[in-house]
Amino acid sequence: MDLTGLDIIDAHIHQWDPHATPREFSGLAKLMRYLPLPVDLAAKLAPRRDREFVGDPTAYLGPYLPANYRADLGTTAVAAIAHVEAEWAGWKPDETRWVASLPFGVDTPALAAVLGAADPAAVDIGAVLDAHQTASPLFRGIRAMVAHHPDPAVKSFTPVDGALTAPAFLHGFAQLEQRGLSFEAWVYSGQLPEVTALAGRFPEVPIVLDHLATPAGAFGPVGKHTGHTPAQRRALLDRWREDLTELATRPNVVAKVSGLMMPVLGHPVPPRGTATPVPELVERTGPLLAHALAVFGADRLIWGSNFPVDKPITSFTGAVETVATGLTAAGATPDDLRKVFRDNALRVYRIDTTA
């Protein structure tokens, strides 16, 4: 798939340094710094649900910074990136300030937008949002870690279901509308109706559905009882299609065709240092891409690499080629691909290409 000259906007990457910044997942990385262990042995110290989520812990055990991202790019032409919060454990606006200080735009793509961490249910949500905006003029919105899965053996990021419909969350969410900020909704597929309800309640708030709502187990078994049989996987995807179709009726929602190579989807993890062949990935993800294109249209899809989270399954080039090939097979034109890989991100995140 030839995307030469497109100047891609990668609308979903993560930057972190588990050795020098406060991260929820930094404990094992710090332990290994002082007690060197083989990666595979260290991974056994983590719960099974964490191992299934990450696939290969290598990327989580060290920094992932602009130079690492540049190395992963290879020859792919990325003009700019959007950083999405990555479980900062301290005062959340400090992550925005830290990311804005990284050496982007030197021999790396430019930093074009920051999506910070904040919990709308927190009593200080207004102060947190104001501090994010003060920390960087590139701050465009927030992501709250609300992904919850009913299978207790699939990794959840909040201990209870229903976070998106809690009264305190809805009360604080109104502050995004007051400030003209967007919301990154990363959820598991069973939570799609909650996102639809949220979008209907706040029609003026741009909502970006991350990773097409991560239908965990869509491609293979995860957890105790998710995706273990063909019948389970068919039922999972049938419900996903129905719920995504309903969400797409909300005009304030756009969807990211990102994160489709996350290990928690049930992808077999190839040997470390290798990548799954693109044709295999297209065969798995193609039906999801085709349905997303059918219900959202090319004007409401945004591409992001989700690197380094997707790195255990694919290379950066493979991530681009898989989505471009899958969308093209579903009927996307070259102009559609320009929208998905660039123009829509410019619009949604209000990116100024002249700066």
C-alpha positions in Angstrom: 0.0 0.0 0.0 1.6 3.2 -1.2 1.1 6.2 1.2 4.1 8.1 -0.1 3.8 11.9 0.4 0.9 11.6 2.8 2.7 13.1 5.8 0.8 10.9 8.3 -0.5 12.2 11.6 -0.1 9.5 14.1 -3.0 10.3 16.4 -2.2 7.8 19.2 1.2 7.1 20.7 2.5 6.8 24.2 5.7 8.2 25.7 7.0 7.0 29.1 10.0 6.6 31.2 9.4 4.1 34.0 12.7 4.9 35.6 12.3 8.6 36.0 8.6 9.4 36.0 5.7 8.1 38.2 3.8 5.4 36.3 1.3 2.9 37.5 3.2 0.2 35.7 6.8 1.2 36.7 7.3 -1.1 39.6 8.7 -4.1 37.7 10.8 -1.9 35.5 12.4 -0.3 38.5 12.9 -3.7 40.2 14.7 -5.0 37.1 17.0 -2.0 37.0 18.4 -3.0 40.4 17.9 -6.7 40.2 18.5 -7.7 36.6 16.4 -10.7 35.5 15.7 -12.2 32.1 12.7 -10.6 30.7 10.7 -13.8 30.4 11.4 -14.7 34.0 10.5 -11.2 35.2 7.2 -11.4 33.3 6.2 -14.4 35.3 6.1 -12.1 38.4 3.1 -10.3 36.8 -0.5 -11.6 36.9 -1.7 -13.6 33.9 -4.1 -10.8 32.9 -1.2 -8.4 32.7 0.8 -10.8 30.6 -2.1 -11.4 28.2 -2.6 -7.7 27.9 0.9 -6.7 27.0 1.9 -9.8 25.1 5.6 -9.0 25.5 6.7 -6.8 28.4 9.9 -5.6 26.8 8.4 -2.2 25.8 7.1 -1.6 29.3 10.4 -2.3 31.0 12.3 0.7 29.7 11.8 4.2 28.4 9.8 4.9 25.2 10.8 8.3 24.1 11.1 10.3 20.8 14.3 8.5 19.7 12.6 5.1 20.3 9.6 6.1 18.3 11.9 7.4 15.5 13.7 4.1 15.4 10.3 2.3 15.1 9.1 4.5 12.2 11.6 3.1 9.7 10.9 4.8 6.4 7.2 5.7 7.2 6.6 9.4 6.7 5.0 10.7 9.9 4.7 14.5 10.1 3.4 14.8 13.7 2.0 12.8 16.6 -0.6 13.0 19.4 0.5 11.7 22.8 -2.2 10.0 24.8 -1.8 9.7 28.5 -0.1 6.6 29.8 -1.1 6.0 33.5 0.8 8.8 35.2 0.5 8.2 38.9 1.1 11.6 40.3 -0.4 15.0 39.7 -1.8 14.4 36.2 -0.9 17.7 34.5 2.7 17.0 35.2 2.6 14.4 32.4 1.4 17.0 29.9 4.3 19.3 31.0 6.8 16.4 30.8 5.6 15.3 27.3 5.8 18.9 26.0 9.4 19.1 27.2 10.5 16.0 25.1 12.7 16.6 22.0 10.0 16.2 19.3 10.4 18.0 16.0 14.2 17.9 15.9 14.9 14.7 14.0 11.6 13.3 15.0 8.0 14.1 14.1 6.5 17.2 15.7 4.3 17.0 18.8 0.9 18.2 17.6 -1.5 17.4 20.4 -1.5 16.1 24.0 -4.4 14.1 25.4 -3.9 14.1 29.2 -5.1 12.1 32.1 -8.0 13.3 34.2 -11.0 11.8 36.0 -14.2 13.7 35.5 -15.5 12.2 38.7 -12.7 13.8 40.8 -13.7 16.8 42.9 -10.9 18.9 41.6 -11.5 18.2 37.9 -11.8 21.9 37.0 -8.4 22.6 38.6 -6.8 19.6 36.8 -8.1 20.7 33.4 -6.9 24.3 33.9 -3.5 23.0 35.0 -3.2 20.8 31.9 -4.0 23.8 29.7 -1.4 25.9 31.5 1.2 23.1 31.1 1.0 23.1 27.3 -0.9 25.0 24.5 -1.1 21.6 22.7 -3.4 20.2 25.3 -6.6 19.2 23.6 -8.5 16.9 25.9 -8.4 14.0 28.3 -8.6 10.3 28.6 -9.9 8.7 31.8 -9.0 5.0 32.5 -12.6 3.6 32.5 -12.0 0.3 30.6 -13.6 -2.5 32.6 -14.2 -6.1 31.5 -16.7 -8.5 33.1 -14.2 -11.4 32.8 -12.1 -11.0 36.0 -9.1 -12.6 34.2 -9.1 -9.9 31.5 -7.2 -6.8 32.7 -9.5 -4.0 33.8 -8.3 -0.4 34.4 -11.1 0.5 36.9 -12.4 -1.8 39.6 -16.1 -1.2 38.9 -18.3 -1.2 35.8 -20.4 1.8 34.9 -17.8 4.5 35.4 -19.1 6.5 32.4 -22.6 6.7 33.8 -21.8 7.5 37.4 -23.4 10.8 38.6 -20.0 12.3 39.7 -18.5 11.5 36.3 -21.3 13.1 34.4 -21.2 16.2 36.6 -17.5 16.7 36.0 -17.7 15.8 32.3 -19.7 19.1 31.8 -16.4 20.9 32.4 -15.0 19.6 29.2 -17.8 21.3 27.3 -17.1 24.5 29.1 -13.5 24.5 28.0 -13.9 23.2 24.5 -12.0 20.0 25.2 -12.4 16.5 23.8 -12.7 13.1 25.5 -10.9 9.9 24.6 -13.1 7.0 25.3 -11.1 3.9 25.7 -13.4 1.1 26.7 -14.0 -2.6 26.1 -16.7 -3.5 23.6 -19.3 -4.3 26.2 -19.2 -0.7 27.3 -20.1 0.8 23.9 -23.7 1.5 25.0 -22.3 3.7 27.9 -20.3 5.7 25.3 -23.4 6.1 23.2 -25.4 7.4 26.2 -22.6 9.8 27.1 -22.4 11.2 23.6 -26.1 11.8 23.6 -26.0 13.6 26.9 -23.1 15.9 25.9 -23.6 16.4 22.1 -21.2 19.4 22.1 -18.2 17.5 23.5 -16.1 15.7 20.8 -15.7 12.1 21.8 -13.0 10.0 20.2 -13.6 6.2 20.5 -10.1 4.7 21.0 -9.2 1.4 19.4 -12.7 0.7 18.1 -13.6 -0.3 21.7 -11.2 -3.2 22.0 -13.3 -6.3 21.5 -11.0 -8.5 23.8 -10.9 -12.1 22.6 -12.2 -11.3 19.1 -9.2 -13.2 17.5 -8.4 -15.8 20.2 -8.8 -16.8 23.8 -8.0 -14.4 26.7 -9.0 -14.5 30.3 -11.1 -17.3 31.7 -14.1 -17.3 29.3 -13.5 -14.7 26.6 -13.0 -15.7 23.0 -12.3 -19.3 23.8 -14.6 -20.8 21.1 -15.6 -19.8 17.6 -19.2 -19.3 18.9 -18.0 -16.9 21.6 -16.0 -14.9 19.1 -19.0 -14.7 16.7 -21.3 -13.5 19.5 -18.7 -11.0 20.7 -18.3 -9.5 17.2 -22.0 -9.5 16.5 -22.7 -7.5 19.6 -19.8 -5.2 18.8 -21.1 -4.5 15.3 -24.6 -3.7 16.6 -23.3 -1.4 19.4 -20.8 0.3 17.1 -23.5 1.0 14.6 -25.7 2.7 17.3 -22.7 4.7 18.5 -22.0 6.0 15.0 -25.4 7.7 15.0 -24.0 10.2 17.4 -22.4 12.9 15.2 -20.0 14.2 17.9 -18.2 10.8 17.9 -15.3 9.8 15.8 -13.5 6.5 16.0 -9.8 5.6 16.0 -8.8 2.7 13.8 -6.0 2.1 16.2 -5.0 -0.5 18.7 -6.2 -3.3 16.5 -3.0 -5.2 17.1 -3.3 -5.1 20.9 -2.4 -8.6 22.2 -5.6 -8.6 24.4 -7.7 -9.0 21.2 -6.4 -12.5 21.2 -3.6 -12.2 18.6 -1.0 -15.0 18.8 2.2 -13.3 19.9 5.1 -13.9 17.5 8.6 -14.5 18.7 10.2 -11.4 20.1 11.8 -9.2 17.4 9.5 -10.5 14.7 6.2 -9.2 13.3 3.0 -10.9 12.3 2.7 -10.9 8.4 0.4 -8.1 7.2 -1.9 -10.5 5.2 -2.6 -12.4 8.5 -3.4 -9.1 10.3 -5.6 -8.0 7.4 -7.5 -11.2 7.5 -8.2 -10.8 11.2 -8.9 -7.1 11.4 -10.4 -6.5 7.9 -14.0 -7.2 9.0 -13.6 -4.7 11.9 -12.2 -2.0 9.6 -14.9 -2.6 7.0 -17.7 -2.2 9.5 -16.1 0.9 11.0 -15.8 2.5 7.6 -19.4 1.5 6.7 -21.0 3.1 9.8 -18.7 6.1 10.5 -17.6 6.9 7.0 -14.1 8.1 6.0 -14.8 11.6 7.5 -15.0 10.2 11.1 -12.2 7.7 11.3 -8.7 8.6 12.6 -5.6 6.4 12.4 -3.1 5.9 15.3 -0.3 3.4 15.7 -0.8 2.8 19.5 2.9 2.3 19.7 4.6 0.8 21.6 1.6 -1.1 22.9 0.9 -2.8 19.5 4.6 -3.5 18.9 4.6 -7.1 20.2 2.3 -8.0 17.3 3.4 -5.8 14.4 6.0 -3.4 13.1 5.2 0.2 12.6 5.1 -0.3 8.8 2.9 -3.3 9.3 0.5 -1.3 11.4 0.1 1.3 8.7 -0.1 -1.3 5.9 -2.7 -3.4 7.7 -5.2 -0.5 8.2 -4.6 1.0 4.8 -5.0 -2.4 3.1 -8.1 -3.3 5.1 -9.8 0.0 4.4 -9.0 -0.1 0.7 -10.4 -3.6 0.5 -13.6 -2.2 2.1 -13.9 0.5 -0.6 -11.8 3.4 0.7 -10.4 5.6 -1.9 -7.0 7.4 -1.8 -8.8 10.5 -0.7 -10.5 8.6 2.0 -7.1 7.3 3.2 -5.8 10.9 3.3 -8.7 11.8 5.6 -8.1 8.8 7.9 -4.3 9.1 8.1 -4.1 12.9 8.3 -7.0 15.3 7.6 -9.4 14.1 10.3 -6.8 14.3 13.0 -6.0 17.8 12.0 -9.7 18.8 12.3 -10.5 16.9 15.5 -7.4 17.9 17.4 -7.3 21.4 15.9 -3.7 20.9 14.7 -2.1 23.9 13.1 0.3 22.7 10.4 1.7 26.3 9.8 3.1 26.6 13.3 
